Amino acid sequence: MLHNRWVRYGALGFVGFYLFTHPVDAGHAVQSAVGTVQTGADRAATFVTTAIK
């Protein structure tokens, strides 16, 4: 359990460091992630709609 906590703190520290040192790149990464989730949701909705018909 202690190991998981340190990994989590390390990941949060890296995200904070990246956000403050490369804000434009971090913004692009977030936009890309949101776009990927949106595309997946659209495809899942299309699948469900097609399967119901």
N, C-alpha and C positions, 0 to 999 in steps of 0.2 A: 504494500500500500504506500509506503513512504517513497518508493521509487516512482510510482505513478504521479505523486504530488510534485516531485522535482521535474519530471518530464513536462507536466502541465505548466509549471512556473517558467521553465525554460522556453516552451513554445510561446507563452504569452509575452515573455521578455523579447523574444525574437520578433514577434509581430509588432510590438511597440517600437522597437528599434528600427525596423523596416519602415514603419509608417512615418516616423519622424525624419528618417534620413533620405527616404525616396517616396515622398507623398504622391507624386504623379504615377509612378509605377504601381504603388499600392492601390491607387484608384482604378487603374486599368485592370489589375488583378480582380478587384471586387466586381467591376463591370462584367468581366469575362465569366466569373463564377455565377453571377446573377443571370446572365444570358444563357449559360448552360442549364441552369435549373429551370428557367422559363421554357427553353426548347424541350427539355424532358417532360415538363408538365403538359405542354401543348401536344406532344406526341402521345402521351398517356391518355389525354382527353380524346384525341382522335381515335385511338384504339378502342376505348370504352364505347364511344358513340357508334363506331362501326360495328362492334360486337353486339350491341343492343339491337340494332336494326334487323 
